[in-house]
Amino acid sequence: MKKIKSIEEIINDYDNFIIDQWGVMHDGTFGYDHAFNSINILNSNNKKLFIISNSSKRSKSSIDRLPKLGFKKNSFINTVTSGEMIWQLLKKKFLDDKNKKNCFHIYDEEKEDGLDFRDGLNFNFVEKVEEADLILACTPFINLQPIDYIPLLEVAYKKEITMYCANPDFETVESNSNNNVFCMGAIGEIYKKMGGNVIIKGKPDVSIYTETTNQINLEKKRTVAIGDSLFHDIQGANNFEIDSVLVKSGIHKDLNKINNLIKNHQIVPTYIIDKFSI
């Protein structure tokens, strides 16, 4: 792992840049000035830019939101979210109108895209997990902590219900406090450790990298991923066999803790940088 101060130090080593959103480009509400500059410089150097996000939003929703955050849509060749990957999987897998499955949907009612995620999916949505054939886990319920999900997960485990997790992240940075808050991936991990079946298609799963970059003839040696999560961005890059840059201003801020995580989990980035800056 090599410490760098600027993306400019590696700009000539790569043609393709796969970039995470939260904690790297923006805080969920505002884009970072240093990220604007980095994107502009990479574009001016004719680099191919991609966004891979573990957001539970559909890809179109994330793309349409870019200008509100201060970014240009045409700066990126493709933007794919884990939510989109799960939506497409569910859309293709459950087509039978005569035998519709019952789906228990975990989502935040205050999020603008909570119910919108259901559009086009062929399910009966139920209010009780006891009635469900599958769980669609998008965003945590309001005011619940991870421990509060245990009774729900115990019921699901006994019924051998599969959870489709639209956001595999364990945590993210809360925009109004700069504190870390848990994401749906944390609940999925609890369910997995209980013995439950959890399906993800976002980072660190290789399929989202393949889907995002399938528009070009990708040379992996000339490709680097930039993100703030060791367990998702860096592990995903390692799984996809490309280089990576760990951004230290997002989820992981303390270098000693980062080094311990790297040592304990053997997830090693190629580079580490304080923030996504030029």
N, C-alpha and C positions, 0 to 999 in steps of 0.2 A: 504494500500500500504506500503510495507516494503522495505527499501533501503538495497541493498546488494552490496558488493564490488567485488564479484567473483561468477561465476557460480558454483564453487566448493561448495559454501555454501548450494546449493539446489540439488547437484548432486545425493544424496542418496534418495531424495524424489520423483524422477521421473525416468521412464524407457524410455519414448518417448519424443523426443525433436523436435518440429516443428520450423524451423528456416527461417527467412526472409533473403533475399540476400542484396539488396542495403542498405547501411547505417549500416548494421550489419556484414556481411561477407566481403564486398568489397565496393569500391566507384564507380564501373562501369568500372574501368580500372585496378586497382590493389587490390588484396586481402590484408586484414589487418593481420599483424603478430599476433596480439592477437587472431584473429579469427582462424588462423591456429592452434595455441596452444590449443584453446578451443575444436575445432573439434577433434584433436588428443587425448586429454584427455578423451573426451566423448566416442570416439571409443574404447579406451583402457579399459574403464569401461563397455564395452558391451552395451552401450546405443543405442537405435534405433533412427536414425536421418532422418529427412524428410525436404525437402525444399518446401515451398509454396511461390511463387513469383507472384506479380502483374505485372510482365513483359508482354508486348504484344507479346514477342517472343513465338514461339512454344516450347514445353518442350524439344524436342531433341536439339534445338539450344542452350537452356540454359544449358543442360547437357554437350554438347560438348564443351561449353565455360569454364566449371569449371577448367580444367587443365591449361588453359591460365591465369586464375586468381590465380592459385597456389593450387587448391583443387583437391583431388582425387575423381573421379566419384563414386568409390565403398565405399566411406565414408557414402553415403546416400542410404537408402532403396528406396526412390522414390523422384522425383522432378516433380512438376506440376506447370504450369504457368496459369495465368488468360487468356493469349492469347490462350493457348491450349484448355481451357474449352470453350471459345467462338468459336474457329475453329471447334471443334467437334460438338457443337450445330448447327452451320450453315451448316456443312456438312450433318448432319442427317435431318435437317429441310427442306432444299431446294434441292430436288433431281430431280424435274421435268425438263427434258430437253426441253420439248415442250413449256413450259411457264417460261422461265428463268427470274428471277427478275433482275432489274437494281440496281446495288450497287454503291453508292458513297463512295469511300475509302479515309479516312483521314490518311495520313502517311508521315513520313519524308523521302524524297528521298535520303538523305545522309546515312540513316541507312541501314546496309547490309541485313537486313531481311525484308525490307519494301514490295517489290513486291513478295518476296518468300512466304509471308503469303497467297497470293491468290492461290497458287498451290493446286489443288484438290477441290477448291470451285466452285460451279456450278452457276456462276453469269455472267451477262453482266456488266462490269465495265464502268461507265460513268463519264464524266468530270464535269458535272453540277448537282448540287443537285436537280434542278428543274425536272430533268429526272429520279430521283432515286425512288426506292420503299423502300429502306432501306439504312442506313448509317452504315458502318463498321469503327469504330474509333480506330485506333491503336496508332499512335504517332503524336504529333502536327506537323502541317505544319511548314516549316522553316520560321523563322522571323515573325511569327504571335503571337500576344498576345491574351489572352482570350477575350478581348473586340472585337477583330477583327472577332470573330466567330458569333457575334450576328446576322448580316444580313443572314448568311447561316442558322443559327438555326431558325430564323423567317420563312424562306421559308419552312424548314422542318416541323415546327410546324403546319403551315397552311395546309400542305399536309398530316398531321398526320403520318409522317414517324418515324419508330422505329429506335433508335440508339442502335447498339450492341457495347458495349465499352470493348475493349480488355485489357485495363489497367485502373482499377478503382482508382488508386492512384491520390490524388489531387496534390501532389508535391513530388520531390525527391531531393537528393543532387547531384549537378553538380560536377563531379570529378575534373575538372581543376580549379575550383574557390572556392569550398566548399560552394557555395551559393545554396539556394533552387530554383528549377525551376519547373514550373507547368507541370503536366501530363494530359493525356486524361480524367482522372476522373474529373478534374476541369471543363472541357467543358461539360461532361456528367451531372454534378451537375447543371450547369447553365441551360442546356436544361430541366432537370427534374423540376427545379423551374419555368421555363416558362410553364410547363404543358406537356412537351414532354415525350414520353415513352422511358425509358432507360433500357437496359438489361445488367446486369453484372453477371459474374460467378466466379469472383475472390474474394479476401477478401474484405469485411467482410461476404460474402455469405457463408453459411454453406456447400454448395455443393462441394466446392474445398477442404475442409478439409476431407469430406467423401471420395472423389475420391482419395486423396493422401494417406490416411491411410487404404484403403480397403484391402491391402495385409496382414494385421495382425489382430489379435483379439484385438482391441484397448480397453484398460482400461483407461477411461478418467481421473480418479483420479490420474493416474500415468503418465499424459501427460501434457506438458507445451509448450506454444508457445513463441517464442522470436522474437521481432520486434521493429521497431522504429516509427511506426505510431499508434497513439491512435485511429484514425478513421478507420483503416483497420486491423492492426495486433492485437491490443488489443480488439477492438469491435468484430472482427472475433472470437477471442478466447472466448470472453464472449458469443457470439451467439452459439458457439460449445460446450459451458459449460466445458471449461478447464481453467487451470491457465495460467498466462501470465507474461512475463518480458518485461518491456518497456526499450529499450536501448536509453540512453540520448545523444548519440554522432551522431545521424542521423538527422532526420527532426526536432525533438523537442530538443533544447539544453538548453533552459532557464527554470529553475525549477519553477520560479514564473508563467511563462506562462503555463507550464505543469499543475500546480495546478489549475490555472484558467480554463483551458480547461476541466480538470477532473470535476471540480465543475459545470461548465456551461452545460456540455454534459452528465454528469453521466456515463462516460466511465472510469472504474477504473481498473488499472493493479494490479496483485497480488504483483509484485515486480517492483522495478526500479533499474537500474544499469547504471553506466557511459558508459561502452562499453562492448561488448560481449567478456569478458576476464575471464581467470582462475586466 
